[in-house]
Amino acid sequence: MNEVLETIDWSPLFISLKTGILATVLAFFAGIAAARFIMKLNNTAKAVVDGLLTLPLVLPPTVAGFFLLLIFSLRRPFGKYLYTQFDIKLVQTWPGCVIAALVIAFPLMYRNARAAFEQIDVNVIYAGRTLGMSERKIFWKVVVPMAAPGLASGTVLAFARAIGEYGATSMLAGNILGKTRTVSVAIASEVAAGNWDTAAFWVCVIVILSFLIVALINLISGKNMKNVNRWM
């Protein structure tokens, strides 16, 4: 084991963590915005838009990666436009890791945010309007704090999904050591190369991270239940 540790390149862990953190921050605000927007729609529009926003959650990650390649490839109009006009390249780059992780993690944040918002008593919102509060102020000062436990769970789940993403990341960002190779990509690469000890090490790392994330979710849920019982 010591020999394995001596030969380990730790860049996949750092890349996974910084990718997961940035993708989670983006998914947090995008998920809240999407959940707030969809609650204003009628039932038909809500069903259609919700299906589109949730689609990356049910599609195989490789399918999502294929669509991302179609959009951001330099051979495609949009990808070519981003590169020529803004010097933005997502294929085979670290920003591509972030975009892939964001697309896959976003539905988890969005679904949790929407569920948390829908559980809020509308009478509290009506009371805020009676007091003359603006809709924006009601949302950020009343709705978001009341939905905090659900938003926290969604954030943790989104982070877990982001750091564990493989399919879309490998297709869009590739497998460049020190640049786009995340822990999940490293595991697949090491197994393909026959380096089982190194692959096992990264498996242990991702298992420990996943366990810590699940424990954090349980702590958040337990704290939420204590608060509910306190008011009962």
Buried (B, 14 or more C-beta within 10 A) or exposed (E): EEEEEEEBEEBBBEBBBBBBBBBBBBBBEBBBEBBBEBEEEEEEEBEEBBEEBBBBBEBEBEBBBBBBBEBBBBEBEEBEEBBEEEEEBBBBBBBBBBBBBBBBBBBBBBBBBBBBBEEBEEEEBEEBEEEEBEEEEBBEEBBBEBBBBBBBBBBBBBBBBBBBBBBBBBBBBBBBEEBBBBBBBBBBBBBEEEBEEBBBBBBEBBEEBEEEBEEBBEEBBEEBEEEEEEEE
